[in-house]
Amino acid sequence: MSKLDWVDEELNKLRETGLYNQIRTLGSAQGAWLMVDGKRVLNFCSNNYLGLANHPRLVQAAETAMRKYGVGPGAVRSIAGTLDLHIEFDQRMAKFKGVEAAISLQSGFAANLAVIPALVGKEDAILSDALNHASIIDGSRLSGAKILRYEHCDVADLERVLRETRKEFRRCLVVTDGVFSMDGDVAPLDKIYDVTRNYEAILMVDDAHGEGVLGRGGRGIVDHFDLHGKVDVEVGTLSKAFGVMGGVVAGNARIVEWLHQRARPFLFSSAITVPDVAAGLAAIDLLEESTVLVDKLWDNARFFKREMQTLGFDTGASTTPITPVMLGEAPLAQAVSRKLFEAGVFGMALGFPTVPQGKARIRVMISAAHKQADLEYGLEAFARVGRELGVIR
Ligand SMILES: *Cc1c(COP(=O)(O)O)cnc(C)c1O
């Protein structure tokens, strides 16, 4: 017996129950097509909504900035890691989103760990949608506040929890994903706002899958519902539609100032890197110049979803470019994924515990980088594999 034998046992359990994750390796840049484990396949898996991860303007901006500033941040923001580029980025982001202020972090995950414990503590409560992202859950746990879950996107249940418990707590934070990543449904943020305003609750939305996707020119969920000035905190990521790596907290200026003083990932982890900030600025430029990419994303998403439904597939509750193809049991989803891959299409099977038991699916991520011919190629493969495995007729 060694003290680490338990690791082998746990890993074997994962293998036996089919939950061991075989991680695929890419040999190419992000884009509509990828080299995956040595095979050229159509990419239906990335969060690269606008095709910016490999966009020449972003690459150029990163190169130019690296010639001037180098690559590494060298320090945390609060000591010697704040470049004029960071200040420019934070201001440009705030302006793009139409909020008072913004602060950039190393990732969306870090942004949630930064903001939640800075807003609430032991005497407080967090009201959290049942399907919120793992980083919201971890940030909530770190805060020490009491976590109260409400039913997914259920405003009546949220109101019930507020009514029954609000008086017991000093402060109250209501937090929801904007777009839910597994189903592609959108939180009813307008109705959530209407409820929370009556209970003196801080309102926070994590717009990771909405930024660059929802709202005018990709300005996000707050713009989509025209809730400017009403949502206290928007968390965002630069790692999805923006095509780089980083996180953002945007919204009320007092909260952003407080985060500069108290957010632990800001104070104790080094600044977001030079190429990321510079390319992030180029992404804002592109989005401000034109809505072409966002429009293309939505055209592609609508076309693909409609054609999949015509073929007889169930695309669930999605109203966004995230397109779940509902298959039921995990082994079927895995078989579809495997056969798609053989047919040159990279589509990820998601099963329990990522999604509920019996709700396994292939999650297709549509991008502006897809050409019409790419989508048709993917539809043909889905039709063939779906018929072969008896999913459609
Ligand atoms: C992807 C995601 C994150 C994490 O963002 P990163 O920048 O990749 O760390 C946080 N919240 C939600 C809702 C997400 O979908």
The ligand as a Gaussian input file, in Angstrom:
#p B3LYP/6-31G(d) Opt

LIG

0 1
 C      -16.520000      29.431000     -19.652000
 C      -17.150000      30.049000     -18.473000
 C      -16.367000      30.613000     -17.440000
 C      -14.874000      30.508000     -17.417000
 O      -14.261000      31.377000     -18.304000
 P      -12.691000      31.263000     -18.585000
 O      -12.315000      32.597000     -19.083000
 O      -12.495000      30.170000     -19.565000
 O      -12.050000      30.955000     -17.264000
 C      -17.032000      31.248000     -16.416000
 N      -18.373000      31.308000     -16.360000
 C      -19.151000      30.765000     -17.324000
 C      -20.634000      30.879000     -17.237000
 C      -18.565000      30.113000     -18.411000
 O      -19.332000      29.559000     -19.362000

